[in-house]
Amino acid sequence: MLLAVERSSSAASAAVFAADGSACLAFVEASGAGAGDAWPLVRDALAAAGVSPADLDAFAVGVGPGSFSGIRSALALAQGLALPAGAPVRGVCSPAAALFRRRRENPDAPPARVVGDARRGHVWCVDEPADFLSLSHTAADVKLFSAGGADPALPDAAALFSDGRALLCADPARLAPLFAAHGAAAPEPAAPTARDVAALCFAGSSGPAAPVYLHPAVAGPVPSAV
């Protein structure tokens, strides 16, 4: 069986699937992606499916970009549960999972991109690929843009609205001013679920079990030895 966990957005979820992906045995949602650890969510999903951690053969985790704490806690839990049996833990780019769901539900829809708030005056985007198997599920799949024109090393966020792609948004409330400033209609929400993460993983597209970091680490000066 496979356990999928998605905690990159405000709508956290976990799901248990048959090993071949033929059936979803349980699906549990919770609000507050980064609030607390991931165990209560996973515990409830396992209980709903009537299985124990020892029954799990593989894990798929949404690796963002998104909630720093939510993603890290989901990965840490999956890796801990996988350790005794050496089960594989696969990372899935969270917005790519949302795009994969959209493409399966609307095969004739125009190409789309997911945009999100990257903080520090930046916006991130993941474009729908021509081939989902080509995704690396790392930061290499993500583009950064300047949201305030203060970073000359990055293209301006206006480029996100200029090529006719359908726009989905992982942070509708936070990015509402950006869309309004460019005269764009309110975007379609793009919160991925554990079902979406599992679907893309079962399709053969996954990557390393590591968070998608978009910025270098920020650290203060190292104190001198006493």
Secondary structure as UniProt FT lines:
FT   STRAND          2..6
FT   STRAND          11..17
FT   TURN            19..20
FT   STRAND          24..31
FT   TURN            33..34
FT   HELIX           39..49
FT   HELIX           53..55
FT   STRAND          58..62
FT   HELIX           68..82
FT   TURN            83..86
FT   STRAND          89..92
FT   HELIX           94..105
FT   TURN            107..108
FT   STRAND          112..119
FT   TURN            120..121
FT   STRAND          122..127
FT   HELIX           132..134
FT   HELIX           139..141
FT   STRAND          143..146
FT   TURN            152..153
FT   HELIX           157..161
FT   STRAND          166..169
FT   HELIX           172..181
FT   TURN            182..183
FT   STRAND          188..189
FT   HELIX           194..202
FT   TURN            203..204
//
